């Protein structure tokens, strides 16, 4: 049984996060911090490693931080 989480490039993960309103707040070394602020909702912070490939379990954790399902993330 295969994983529903694909391996993606960090640039693709960032592109998709930005479509959901996340913006770059800072970067330290090979990790970038993206935040999402919306009125009346808690601020969400996501750390994205700037690697050639984001592993499946790392993508899962990024989506948990972002409050997104894999279906939402891949569908947009």
C-alpha positions as CSV (number, residue, x, y, z in Angstrom):
1,X,0.0,0.0,0.0
2,X,1.6,3.3,-1.1
3,X,1.7,6.6,0.7
4,X,-0.7,9.3,-0.2
5,X,2.0,11.9,0.5
6,X,4.2,12.5,-2.6
7,X,7.9,13.6,-2.5
8,X,8.0,17.2,-3.7
9,X,10.7,19.8,-4.3
10,X,10.8,22.5,-1.6
11,X,10.0,25.1,-4.3
12,X,6.7,23.3,-5.1
13,X,5.7,23.1,-1.4
14,X,6.4,26.8,-1.0
15,X,4.5,27.7,-4.1
16,X,1.4,25.8,-2.9
17,X,1.7,27.2,0.6
18,X,1.7,30.7,-0.8
19,X,-1.5,29.9,-2.7
20,X,-3.1,29.4,0.7
21,X,-1.8,32.8,2.0
22,X,1.4,31.8,3.7
23,X,4.2,34.4,3.4
24,X,8.0,34.2,4.1
25,X,8.8,35.6,7.6
26,X,12.4,34.6,7.9
27,X,15.1,32.1,6.9
28,X,17.9,30.7,8.9
29,X,20.3,28.4,7.1
30,X,18.4,25.8,5.1
31,X,15.1,26.3,6.8
32,X,12.5,28.9,5.9
33,X,9.7,30.1,8.2
34,X,6.3,30.8,6.6
35,X,3.3,32.3,8.4
36,X,-0.4,32.7,7.8
37,X,-2.3,35.4,9.5
38,X,-6.1,35.7,9.2
39,X,-8.5,37.9,11.2
40,X,-10.1,35.9,13.9
41,X,-8.0,32.8,13.4
42,X,-4.8,31.8,15.1
43,X,-1.5,32.5,13.3
44,X,-0.1,29.4,11.7
45,X,3.7,28.9,11.4
46,X,5.3,26.4,9.0
47,X,9.0,25.5,8.8
48,X,10.1,24.4,5.3
49,X,13.5,22.8,4.8
50,X,15.1,24.2,1.6
51,X,16.2,20.8,0.2
52,X,16.0,19.4,-3.3
53,X,13.3,17.0,-2.1
54,X,10.8,17.1,0.8
55,X,10.4,13.6,2.1
56,X,6.9,12.2,2.6
57,X,6.9,12.3,6.4
58,X,8.3,15.9,6.3
59,X,5.5,16.9,4.0
60,X,2.9,15.3,6.3
61,X,4.3,17.4,9.3
62,X,4.3,20.6,7.2
63,X,0.7,20.1,6.4
64,X,-0.2,19.4,10.0
65,X,1.5,22.7,11.0
66,X,-0.4,24.4,8.2
67,X,-3.7,23.0,9.1
68,X,-4.2,21.5,5.6
69,X,-5.2,18.1,4.4
70,X,-3.2,16.5,1.6
71,X,-6.3,16.7,-0.6
72,X,-6.6,20.5,0.0
73,X,-2.9,21.0,-0.6
74,X,-2.6,18.9,-3.8
75,X,-5.9,20.2,-5.2
76,X,-5.2,23.9,-5.3
